């Protein structure tokens, strides 16, 4: 993330403010890097609220409900940097994942594979893979508030 020049795509189930992932993504945004993060608003509302505050200027994407009205768990964890490098990992963007947990991951430095992963993620908001469902873009500038464990965030179908 620290070497990103153009764009970073990331996905996480949960996150903590002190995580090295969050710190590096925030620094990338401040450098002018385009940052897109796929999050799980339904199951991790407080983490998404924190990311919305920390990642001003980034695109936060959330899963829309499936056809039956239920939400899938967004459990993927990955970081794609400049279509050149990918980290696919079991680690969430949390302090415990970075410092305490036993996690596993793989780094991919094949630009064809990484670009294909990014193109797949980019296609999802336009309909893409029906199993993944269309996502909504969350406006990180909008303050989030809790109400019965649901964050009230304005969303735009993309």
Secondary structure, 3 states (H helix, E strand, C coil): CCCCCCEEEEECCCECCCCHHHHHHHHHHHCCCEEEEEECCCCCHHHHHHHHHHCCCCEEEEECCCCCCCCCCCCCCEEEECCCEEEEECCCECHHHHHCCCCCEEEECCHHHHHHHHHHHHHHCCCCCCCCCCEEEECCCCCCCEECCEECCCEEEC
